[in-house]
Amino acid sequence: MKAKIIIRTLLIIVIVALAYFCVSSILTPIKFEQTRNERQVEVIKRLVALRTAEAEFKNVNGRFTADADSLLLFLKNTPKKEVLKEGSLTDKQLEAGLTEGKAARILENALTKARRKNTFANDDEAYAYVWENDREVKANNLQGFRRDTIEKNMIETLFKGAYTAQTIDEIVVIPFTDNVRFEIEVNNTYATTQGINVPLFEIRAHFNTYLADLNNQERVNLIDKEEKLEHYPGLKVGSIEAPNNNAGNWE
């Protein structure tokens, strides 16, 4: 009788253990995929922000940078220049050969001359004066045409409150890691078959970074799957091998 009880108890333990492993084998990959998708959203947000930062760096410097610290210094210390536009050129003016650049230079020259001879309370008064009195401005019908370059805060302009000067350092750190930074690589000397120079950049976050604390076997399987498909095993934006419009591999 005692032996039967022991056997039954052991059978129950075995059944419970088998049930646990069966359920676990089903739930583990489901939970892994769910967590992976949740984390991917946050990693992509950072990659998109870095893409924006690199594009602005290139607009100002003519190249991309692989130095995360240089990128951060740029965002913190460089003003974002924007042109405020008032008025536009007519088809007749354009047909006559007047361009935005020429019109802006005519006005700038007129303003410079006017400010040498007069004192104005503000730019509005200066523009009003040259619109009314400058012969070249009037000859080109540029009354009401105005272009002003203003400087704005780079971080506030690019990221619309998503980052501040105090939090911008986070942009180079991969979420869900212990301050592991994104891999940044650039190729500023890439030339197309037509001989045109096209600077390239690539920013990466490997699965082994933001998924490091999840189920090891599931992560290994995921990496193996992507590598067999000749895909990068993680998230990345841009490419240093060929122009891809700075697209992300999730897009």
Backbone as CSV, one residue per row, in Angstrom:
resi,resn,N_x,N_y,N_z,CA_x,CA_y,CA_z,C_x,C_y,C_z
1,MET,0.835,-1.202,0.000,0.000,0.000,0.000,0.869,1.251,0.000
2,LYS,1.877,1.242,0.835,2.774,2.382,0.931,3.525,2.590,-0.372
3,ALA,3.906,1.492,-1.024,4.631,1.565,-2.292,3.759,2.189,-3.369
4,LYS,2.433,1.830,-3.354,1.500,2.382,-4.336,1.374,3.899,-4.173
5,ILE,1.328,4.335,-2.911,1.207,5.778,-2.636,2.432,6.515,-3.159
6,ILE,3.588,5.911,-2.927,4.839,6.533,-3.392,4.861,6.621,-4.912
7,ILE,4.429,5.506,-5.553,4.414,5.482,-7.024,3.458,6.527,-7.576
8,ARG,2.263,6.602,-6.954,1.267,7.587,-7.400,1.790,9.014,-7.227
9,THR,2.437,9.231,-6.089,2.995,10.565,-5.830,4.047,10.930,-6.869
10,LEU,4.906,9.943,-7.161,5.947,10.183,-8.165,5.339,10.447,-9.538
11,LEU,4.272,9.685,-9.866,3.591,9.874,-11.155,2.982,11.279,-11.253
12,ILE,2.387,11.710,-10.149,1.791,13.059,-10.123,2.862,14.117,-10.332
13,ILE,4.004,13.927,-9.646,5.114,14.879,-9.788,5.606,14.919,-11.234
14,VAL,5.732,13.713,-11.834,6.187,13.624,-13.221,5.197,14.304,-14.159
15,ILE,3.900,14.060,-13.925,2.858,14.654,-14.769,2.875,16.183,-14.664
16,VAL,2.993,16.644,-13.405,3.039,18.096,-13.193,4.273,18.701,-13.873
17,ALA,5.409,17.997,-13.730,6.644,18.495,-14.343,6.537,18.538,-15.860
18,LEU,5.959,17.467,-16.431,5.785,17.422,-17.882,4.843,18.524,-18.357
19,ALA,3.779,18.724,-17.582,2.817,19.783,-17.933,3.498,21.153,-17.900
20,TYR,4.337,21.335,-16.861,5.043,22.625,-16.733,5.957,22.859,-17.927
21,PHE,6.730,21.827,-18.290,7.657,21.981,-19.401,6.923,22.177,-20.722
22,CYS,5.773,21.517,-20.881,4.977,21.681,-22.102,4.452,23.116,-22.230
23,VAL,3.893,23.589,-21.110,3.361,24.961,-21.100,4.490,25.960,-21.296
24,SER,5.606,25.695,-20.613,6.752,26.601,-20.711,7.286,26.659,-22.134
25,SER,7.316,25.493,-22.814,7.827,25.447,-24.181,6.950,26.242,-25.133
26,ILE,5.683,26.395,-24.771,4.756,27.172,-25.597,4.829,28.655,-25.245
27,LEU,4.857,28.945,-23.938,4.803,30.335,-23.493,6.118,31.077,-23.653
28,THR,7.248,30.365,-23.519,8.551,31.038,-23.580,8.759,31.786,-24.889
29,PRO,8.575,31.131,-26.048,8.757,31.887,-27.304,7.722,32.997,-27.493
30,ILE,6.507,32.772,-26.977,5.470,33.809,-27.081,5.867,35.035,-26.266
31,LYS,6.302,34.792,-25.036,6.721,35.897,-24.174,7.949,36.592,-24.743
32,PHE,8.888,35.807,-25.290,10.098,36.380,-25.880,9.733,37.315,-27.025
33,GLU,8.854,36.854,-27.904,8.475,37.654,-29.067,7.713,38.909,-28.659
34,GLN,6.877,38.771,-27.655,6.113,39.918,-27.170,7.052,40.988,-26.595
35,THR,7.993,40.554,-25.767,8.939,41.496,-25.169,9.845,42.101,-26.229
36,ARG,10.261,41.283,-27.167,11.103,41.777,-28.259,10.392,42.895,-29.030
37,ASN,9.121,42.690,-29.352,8.356,43.691,-30.093,8.189,44.985,-29.295
38,GLU,7.965,44.842,-27.991,7.811,46.022,-27.137,9.114,46.828,-27.094
39,ARG,10.223,46.125,-26.958,11.515,46.812,-26.885,11.910,47.410,-28.230
40,GLN,11.546,46.716,-29.282,11.884,47.192,-30.616,11.315,48.589,-30.863
41,VAL,10.120,48.854,-30.354,9.491,50.164,-30.528,10.388,51.269,-29.975
42,GLU,10.945,51.044,-28.789,11.783,52.053,-28.152,13.132,52.198,-28.848
43,VAL,13.693,51.081,-29.294,14.978,51.133,-29.999,14.815,51.884,-31.320
44,ILE,13.716,51.635,-32.019,13.458,52.312,-33.287,13.327,53.823,-33.081
45,LYS,12.674,54.227,-31.996,12.545,55.665,-31.705,13.921,56.318,-31.613
46,ARG,14.858,55.642,-30.948,16.207,56.191,-30.807,16.915,56.223,-32.167
47,LEU,16.754,55.164,-32.945,17.404,55.111,-34.255,16.887,56.216,-35.172
48,VAL,15.590,56.464,-35.128,15.002,57.534,-35.943,15.544,58.893,-35.490
49,ALA,15.661,59.082,-34.175,16.207,60.335,-33.649,17.669,60.513,-34.072
50,LEU,18.443,59.437,-34.032,19.843,59.500,-34.459,19.947,59.781,-35.958
51,ARG,19.047,59.199,-36.730,19.030,59.477,-38.173,18.808,60.978,-38.415
52,THR,17.874,61.560,-37.668,17.601,62.992,-37.785,18.832,63.811,-37.411
53,ALA,19.499,63.403,-36.324,20.685,64.122,-35.862,21.817,64.039,-36.888
54,GLU,22.049,62.849,-37.430,23.112,62.681,-38.422,22.815,63.500,-39.686
55,ALA,21.559,63.529,-40.113,21.195,64.290,-41.308,21.468,65.774,-41.103
56,GLU,21.159,66.271,-39.920,21.406,67.688,-39.629,22.903,67.963,-39.529
57,PHE,23.650,67.033,-38.941,25.109,67.173,-38.862,25.691,67.298,-40.269
58,LYS,25.203,66.478,-41.185,25.697,66.525,-42.569,25.287,67.824,-43.259
59,ASN,24.079,68.312,-42.989,23.644,69.572,-43.594,24.593,70.714,-43.251
60,VAL,25.107,70.685,-42.035,25.982,71.761,-41.566,27.441,71.509,-41.942
61,ASN,27.880,70.247,-41.826,29.309,69.931,-41.983,29.675,69.244,-43.297
62,GLY,28.680,68.835,-44.060,28.957,68.189,-45.344,29.374,66.736,-45.238
63,ARG,29.283,66.157,-44.072,29.666,64.759,-43.860,28.926,64.222,-42.638
64,PHE,28.953,62.903,-42.482,28.398,62.268,-41.292,29.526,62.057,-40.280
65,THR,29.160,61.738,-39.053,30.172,61.465,-38.036,29.914,60.124,-37.365
66,ALA,30.988,59.383,-37.094,30.887,58.115,-36.376,31.160,58.305,-34.893
67,ASP,31.481,59.536,-34.506,31.820,59.855,-33.117,30.569,60.330,-32.384
68,ALA,30.035,59.498,-31.499,28.816,59.836,-30.770,28.985,61.098,-29.934
69,ASP,30.159,61.279,-29.343,30.396,62.471,-28.526,30.392,63.738,-29.373
70,SER,30.954,63.662,-30.572,30.936,64.813,-31.474,29.500,65.142,-31.889
71,LEU,28.711,64.114,-32.106,27.310,64.319,-32.478,26.545,65.003,-31.349
72,LEU,26.800,64.572,-30.119,26.133,65.186,-28.962,26.549,66.640,-28.787
73,LEU,27.841,66.922,-28.944,28.315,68.298,-28.832,27.682,69.178,-29.904
74,PHE,27.536,68.633,-31.086,26.895,69.365,-32.180,25.458,69.730,-31.823
75,LEU,24.711,68.759,-31.302,23.315,69.001,-30.946,23.183,70.028,-29.826
76,LYS,24.112,69.984,-28.893,24.040,70.889,-27.737,24.502,72.303,-28.047
77,ASN,25.469,72.448,-28.950,26.135,73.742,-29.115,25.873,74.460,-30.436
78,THR,25.269,73.779,-31.395,25.053,74.408,-32.703,23.613,74.889,-32.839
79,PRO,23.413,76.151,-33.196,22.038,76.633,-33.395,21.464,76.106,-34.709
80,LYS,20.182,75.939,-34.740,19.490,75.517,-35.954,19.056,76.761,-36.723
81,LYS,19.601,76.937,-37.919,19.274,78.123,-38.713,18.067,77.852,-39.607
82,GLU,17.112,78.772,-39.562,15.917,78.665,-40.390,15.677,79.993,-41.098
83,VAL,15.151,79.901,-42.310,14.863,81.100,-43.084,13.373,81.391,-43.024
84,LEU,13.038,82.576,-42.515,11.644,83.020,-42.496,11.342,83.707,-43.814
85,LYS,10.286,83.279,-44.484,9.980,83.800,-45.814,8.708,84.638,-45.812
86,GLU,8.807,85.779,-46.482,7.656,86.650,-46.659,7.645,87.101,-48.114
87,GLY,6.559,86.853,-48.808,6.489,87.187,-50.217,7.097,86.107,-51.086
88,SER,6.753,86.106,-52.356,7.286,85.108,-53.286,7.465,85.741,-54.655
89,LEU,8.295,85.142,-55.466,8.561,85.654,-56.805,7.454,85.216,-57.753
90,THR,7.099,86.103,-58.658,6.065,85.791,-59.642,6.683,85.053,-60.819
91,ASP,5.825,84.463,-61.633,6.309,83.779,-62.834,7.057,84.758,-63.745
92,LYS,6.570,85.986,-63.820,7.206,86.999,-64.658,8.617,87.301,-64.166
93,GLN,8.784,87.401,-62.855,10.110,87.656,-62.292,11.055,86.490,-62.550
94,LEU,10.541,85.272,-62.397,11.361,84.085,-62.628,11.769,83.979,-64.085
95,GLU,10.847,84.290,-64.996,11.150,84.240,-66.423,12.198,85.285,-66.792
96,ALA,12.227,86.371,-66.043,13.207,87.434,-66.300,14.593,87.074,-65.741
97,GLY,14.698,85.926,-65.072,15.990,85.471,-64.566,16.234,85.751,-63.107
98,LEU,15.215,86.278,-62.428,15.377,86.544,-60.996,15.173,85.249,-60.217
99,THR,16.061,84.970,-59.296,15.964,83.772,-58.462,15.853,84.174,-56.993
100,GLU,15.546,83.192,-56.162,15.484,83.446,-54.716,16.813,84.016,-54.225
101,GLY,17.907,83.432,-54.681,19.228,83.883,-54.246,19.518,85.308,-54.669
102,LYS,19.229,85.631,-55.934,19.469,86.981,-56.442,18.613,88.004,-55.702
103,ALA,17.347,87.657,-55.499,16.435,88.565,-54.802,16.920,88.827,-53.377
104,ALA,17.362,87.761,-52.706,17.853,87.916,-51.331,19.099,88.792,-51.292
105,ARG,19.991,88.646,-52.290,21.212,89.459,-52.323,20.902,90.930,-52.596
106,ILE,19.937,91.186,-53.486,19.539,92.567,-53.768,19.021,93.238,-52.508
107,LEU,18.189,92.526,-51.774,17.642,93.075,-50.537,18.722,93.268,-49.477
108,GLU,19.622,92.312,-49.360,20.682,92.410,-48.363,21.583,93.607,-48.650
109,ASN,21.917,93.809,-49.915,22.735,94.965,-50.289,22.003,96.268,-49.985
110,ALA,20.706,96.278,-50.279,19.905,97.481,-50.026,19.830,97.774,-48.533
111,LEU,19.664,96.725,-47.733,19.592,96.909,-46.281,20.921,97.400,-45.717
112,THR,22.020,96.859,-46.237,23.339,97.276,-45.764,23.568,98.757,-46.030
113,LYS,23.225,99.203,-47.251,23.386,100.617,-47.601,22.487,101.496,-46.743
114,ALA,21.269,101.062,-46.543,20.315,101.864,-45.772,20.750,102.005,-44.323
115,ARG,21.295,100.952,-43.759,21.715,100.995,-42.341,22.961,101.850,-42.132
116,ARG,23.745,102.044,-43.180,24.910,102.921,-43.070,24.485,104.389,-42.942
117,LYS,23.357,104.702,-43.561,22.916,106.098,-43.594,21.832,106.412,-42.575
118,ASN,21.149,105.391,-42.107,19.999,105.615,-41.224,20.054,104.714,-40.001
119,THR,19.321,105.102,-38.983,19.167,104.278,-37.792,17.726,103.800,-37.737
120,PHE,17.556,102.479,-37.638,16.216,101.896,-37.610,15.962,101.239,-36.256
121,ALA,14.741,101.334,-35.799,14.388,100.751,-34.500,14.408,99.236,-34.553
122,ASN,14.088,98.684,-35.724,14.042,97.227,-35.879,14.122,96.870,-37.352
123,ASP,14.145,95.586,-37.635,14.251,95.114,-39.022,13.019,95.485,-39.842
124,ASP,11.857,95.524,-39.208,10.639,95.882,-39.938,10.767,97.280,-40.554
125,GLU,11.312,98.211,-39.786,11.497,99.575,-40.294,12.507,99.603,-41.432
126,ALA,13.571,98.809,-41.299,14.609,98.781,-42.332,14.047,98.234,-43.644
127,TYR,13.285,97.148,-43.556,12.689,96.581,-44.768,11.708,97.565,-45.396
128,ALA,10.871,98.186,-44.569,9.897,99.148,-45.088,10.600,100.284,-45.834
129,TYR,11.730,100.705,-45.313,12.484,101.801,-45.933,13.015,101.399,-47.310
130,VAL,13.662,100.221,-47.402,14.253,99.835,-48.696,13.173,99.474,-49.714
131,TRP,12.070,98.922,-49.267,10.965,98.638,-50.189,10.466,99.928,-50.843
132,GLU,10.481,100.995,-50.063,9.951,102.272,-50.523,10.977,103.109,-51.278
133,ASN,12.254,102.976,-50.930,13.243,103.928,-51.431,14.364,103.368,-52.303
134,ASP,14.686,102.100,-52.172,15.837,101.577,-52.928,15.453,101.350,-54.394
135,ARG,16.246,101.914,-55.306,15.922,101.854,-56.732,15.991,100.434,-57.292
136,GLU,17.014,99.683,-56.883,17.145,98.313,-57.410,16.028,97.420,-56.892
137,VAL,15.651,97.580,-55.630,14.549,96.810,-55.070,13.262,97.100,-55.831
138,LYS,13.020,98.394,-56.101,11.804,98.794,-56.811,11.848,98.341,-58.275
139,ALA,13.041,98.396,-58.872,13.170,97.998,-60.275,12.865,96.520,-60.472
140,ASN,13.155,95.717,-59.449,12.896,94.271,-59.533,11.576,93.866,-58.875
141,ASN,10.782,94.890,-58.508,9.465,94.636,-57.894,9.565,93.716,-56.676
142,LEU,10.513,94.039,-55.795,10.720,93.212,-54.610,10.073,93.783,-53.349
143,GLN,9.148,94.728,-53.538,8.423,95.240,-52.381,7.619,94.105,-51.741
144,GLY,7.764,93.948,-50.458,7.068,92.874,-49.751,7.835,91.562,-49.709
145,PHE,8.960,91.487,-50.451,9.795,90.276,-50.449,10.790,90.375,-49.305
146,ARG,10.840,89.312,-48.475,11.713,89.348,-47.294,12.187,87.945,-46.943
147,ARG,13.472,87.852,-46.626,14.043,86.584,-46.183,14.934,86.857,-44.972
148,ASP,14.580,86.290,-43.823,15.358,86.487,-42.598,15.839,85.146,-42.068
149,THR,17.126,85.058,-41.774,17.681,83.851,-41.170,17.673,84.015,-39.650
150,ILE,17.011,83.078,-38.976,16.968,83.128,-37.520,17.631,81.876,-36.953
151,GLU,18.088,81.962,-35.723,18.722,80.830,-35.058,17.820,80.313,-33.938
152,LYS,17.591,78.997,-33.947,16.736,78.378,-32.938,17.525,77.280,-32.224
153,ASN,17.007,76.836,-31.096,17.650,75.762,-30.349,17.581,74.459,-31.147
154,MET,18.747,73.870,-31.397,18.818,72.670,-32.237,17.997,71.519,-31.667
155,ILE,18.161,71.227,-30.386,17.489,70.069,-29.774,15.980,70.259,-29.778
156,GLU,15.522,71.451,-29.389,14.075,71.714,-29.358,13.475,71.664,-30.755
157,THR,14.212,72.173,-31.738,13.699,72.216,-33.112,13.616,70.830,-33.732
158,LEU,14.654,70.022,-33.550,14.690,68.702,-34.184,13.786,67.688,-33.504
159,PHE,13.678,67.764,-32.164,13.029,66.677,-31.432,11.733,67.062,-30.721
160,LYS,11.317,68.315,-30.859,9.985,68.751,-30.406,9.637,68.291,-28.990
161,GLY,10.555,68.427,-28.061,10.289,68.092,-26.674,10.598,66.657,-26.283
162,ALA,10.925,65.797,-27.261,11.265,64.405,-26.934,12.575,64.334,-26.155
163,TYR,13.472,65.298,-26.421,14.738,65.379,-25.706,14.989,66.833,-25.307
164,THR,15.757,67.010,-24.256,16.182,68.340,-23.818,17.698,68.338,-23.714
165,ALA,18.268,69.489,-23.379,19.716,69.556,-23.206,20.182,68.629,-22.086
166,GLN,19.291,68.373,-21.116,19.633,67.512,-19.983,19.493,66.025,-20.318
167,THR,18.661,65.686,-21.301,18.409,64.271,-21.602,18.957,63.820,-22.956
168,ILE,19.538,64.732,-23.732,19.950,64.388,-25.091,21.020,63.300,-25.135
169,ASP,21.803,63.135,-24.063,22.827,62.077,-24.046,22.214,60.692,-24.219
170,GLU,20.937,60.545,-23.871,20.263,59.249,-23.993,20.161,58.789,-25.440
171,ILE,20.224,59.734,-26.363,19.981,59.417,-27.767,20.972,58.407,-28.328
172,VAL,22.186,58.361,-27.774,23.215,57.458,-28.307,23.264,56.129,-27.551
173,VAL,22.394,55.954,-26.560,22.382,54.739,-25.738,21.244,53.823,-26.165
174,ILE,21.544,52.537,-26.325,20.530,51.559,-26.706,19.624,51.289,-25.509
175,PRO,18.301,51.449,-25.655,17.389,51.173,-24.540,17.514,49.730,-24.051
176,PHE,17.202,49.523,-22.774,17.205,48.197,-22.139,18.613,47.594,-22.048
177,THR,19.621,48.465,-22.005,20.999,48.009,-21.813,21.625,48.829,-20.686
178,ASP,22.782,48.385,-20.252,23.518,49.106,-19.222,24.433,50.131,-19.893
179,ASN,23.789,51.162,-20.464,24.494,52.265,-21.137,25.360,51.823,-22.310
180,VAL,24.923,50.783,-23.009,25.617,50.371,-24.227,25.219,51.323,-25.355
181,ARG,26.209,51.845,-26.061,25.927,52.803,-27.129,25.666,52.105,-28.468
182,PHE,24.898,52.763,-29.307,24.685,52.272,-30.671,26.018,52.247,-31.409
183,GLU,26.164,51.278,-32.307,27.331,51.248,-33.195,27.069,52.235,-34.333
184,ILE,27.976,53.165,-34.528,27.838,54.136,-35.614,29.037,54.002,-36.544
185,GLU,28.749,53.830,-37.820,29.809,53.700,-38.814,29.471,54.599,-40.000
186,VAL,30.481,55.244,-40.569,30.234,56.144,-41.697,31.164,55.804,-42.858
187,ASN,30.724,56.208,-44.035,31.531,56.099,-45.243,31.333,57.404,-46.019
188,ASN,32.191,58.366,-45.730,32.036,59.683,-46.341,32.694,59.791,-47.709
189,THR,33.283,58.695,-48.192,33.976,58.737,-49.485,33.314,57.840,-50.525
190,TYR,32.099,57.365,-50.241,31.416,56.501,-51.211,31.123,57.288,-52.491
191,ALA,31.391,56.664,-53.634,31.126,57.307,-54.920,30.215,56.413,-55.758
192,THR,29.216,56.996,-56.387,28.308,56.253,-57.250,29.029,55.891,-58.546
193,THR,28.371,55.097,-59.400,28.975,54.713,-60.682,29.166,55.932,-61.588
194,GLN,28.422,57.008,-61.282,28.583,58.252,-62.048,29.679,59.141,-61.453
195,GLY,30.332,58.640,-60.402,31.400,59.401,-59.788,30.939,60.469,-58.824
196,ILE,29.683,60.395,-58.400,29.145,61.378,-57.466,29.390,60.913,-56.035
197,ASN,29.949,61.798,-55.225,30.212,61.449,-53.826,28.925,61.506,-53.012
198,VAL,28.615,60.414,-52.319,27.415,60.334,-51.489,27.817,59.824,-50.106
199,PRO,27.957,60.703,-49.126,28.294,60.250,-47.772,27.228,59.295,-47.230
200,LEU,27.676,58.249,-46.544,26.756,57.243,-46.010,27.002,57.046,-44.516
201,PHE,25.970,56.608,-43.819,26.135,56.238,-42.415,25.282,55.009,-42.114
202,GLU,25.633,54.331,-41.026,24.878,53.158,-40.579,24.926,53.119,-39.055
203,ILE,23.772,52.953,-38.437,23.688,52.899,-36.973,23.003,51.603,-36.591
204,ARG,23.607,50.829,-35.664,23.138,49.481,-35.391,22.930,49.205,-33.898
205,ALA,21.978,48.303,-33.638,21.771,47.763,-32.291,21.552,46.262,-32.435
206,HIS,22.537,45.457,-32.034,22.480,43.996,-32.180,21.475,43.407,-31.187
207,PHE,20.888,42.275,-31.550,19.956,41.585,-30.644,20.609,41.284,-29.294
208,ASN,21.919,41.059,-29.310,22.621,40.724,-28.070,22.721,41.901,-27.099
209,THR,22.298,43.066,-27.539,22.329,44.222,-26.643,20.982,44.389,-25.934
210,TYR,19.958,44.758,-26.659,18.683,45.074,-26.003,17.821,43.851,-25.677
211,LEU,18.277,42.648,-26.075,17.571,41.411,-25.704,18.447,40.520,-24.821
212,ALA,19.525,41.055,-24.298,20.528,40.250,-23.583,19.970,39.525,-22.372
213,ASP,18.993,40.112,-21.692,18.475,39.509,-20.456,17.294,38.575,-20.685
214,LEU,16.922,38.362,-21.942,15.810,37.458,-22.240,16.327,36.042,-22.448
215,ASN,15.423,35.114,-22.747,15.778,33.702,-22.900,16.916,33.532,-23.905
216,ASN,17.989,32.922,-23.451,19.189,32.819,-24.270,18.964,32.002,-25.538
217,GLN,18.271,30.867,-25.408,18.084,30.000,-26.568,17.208,30.668,-27.622
218,GLU,16.173,31.367,-27.165,15.310,32.070,-28.110,16.093,33.153,-28.851
219,ARG,16.981,33.837,-28.130,17.787,34.884,-28.761,18.761,34.279,-29.761
220,VAL,19.395,33.170,-29.388,20.328,32.492,-30.298,19.597,32.040,-31.555
221,ASN,18.388,31.490,-31.367,17.594,31.039,-32.518,17.247,32.204,-33.440
222,LEU,16.893,33.335,-32.852,16.526,34.514,-33.640,17.725,35.021,-34.445
223,ILE,18.881,35.086,-33.807,20.095,35.542,-34.492,20.446,34.587,-35.635
224,ASP,20.358,33.293,-35.367,20.673,32.290,-36.379,19.733,32.412,-37.581
225,LYS,18.471,32.649,-37.304,17.470,32.794,-38.369,17.792,33.993,-39.261
226,GLU,18.107,35.127,-38.647,18.385,36.341,-39.422,19.674,36.205,-40.222
227,GLU,20.682,35.571,-39.628,21.959,35.414,-40.326,21.825,34.470,-41.518
228,LYS,20.999,33.437,-41.389,20.776,32.524,-42.516,20.073,33.240,-43.668
229,LEU,19.259,34.238,-43.337,18.575,35.036,-44.356,19.456,36.183,-44.858
230,GLU,20.702,36.225,-44.329,21.656,37.278,-44.656,21.128,38.654,-44.277
231,HIS,20.414,38.688,-43.149,19.931,39.941,-42.576,20.792,40.309,-41.373
232,TYR,20.855,41.601,-41.070,21.549,42.013,-39.856,20.744,41.538,-38.643
233,PRO,21.388,40.857,-37.679,20.665,40.335,-36.508,20.423,41.410,-35.451
234,GLY,19.539,42.298,-35.770,19.224,43.400,-34.872,18.508,44.482,-35.640
235,LEU,18.517,45.684,-35.107,17.901,46.826,-35.782,18.992,47.770,-36.253
236,LYS,18.814,48.321,-37.439,19.790,49.277,-37.941,19.110,50.263,-38.881
237,VAL,19.757,51.403,-39.052,19.261,52.415,-39.977,20.420,52.866,-40.849
238,GLY,20.130,53.082,-42.134,21.175,53.483,-43.067,21.991,52.311,-43.562
239,SER,22.989,52.609,-44.392,23.881,51.578,-44.923,25.179,52.238,-45.362
240,ILE,26.306,51.578,-45.086,27.590,52.107,-45.545,28.038,51.409,-46.826
241,GLU,27.217,50.493,-47.336,27.580,49.754,-48.536,27.005,50.384,-49.799
242,ALA,25.817,50.962,-49.692,25.163,51.589,-50.846,24.069,52.521,-50.345
243,PRO,23.760,53.583,-51.073,22.689,54.493,-50.648,21.353,53.768,-50.539
244,ASN,20.634,53.992,-49.440,19.306,53.393,-49.283,18.312,54.402,-48.699
245,ASN,18.628,55.691,-48.914,17.785,56.775,-48.422,17.708,56.763,-46.893
246,ASN,18.769,56.221,-46.276,18.865,56.162,-44.809,17.684,55.419,-44.181
247,ALA,17.224,54.375,-44.848,16.079,53.598,-44.364,16.486,52.667,-43.232
248,GLY,15.516,52.336,-42.381,15.737,51.362,-41.330,15.374,49.979,-41.824
249,ASN,15.984,48.949,-41.259,15.693,47.594,-41.738,14.339,47.069,-41.266
250,TRP,13.607,47.881,-40.522,12.234,47.529,-40.136,11.210,48.168,-41.089
251,GLU,11.684,49.073,-41.946,10.783,49.826,-42.814,10.537,49.103,-44.143
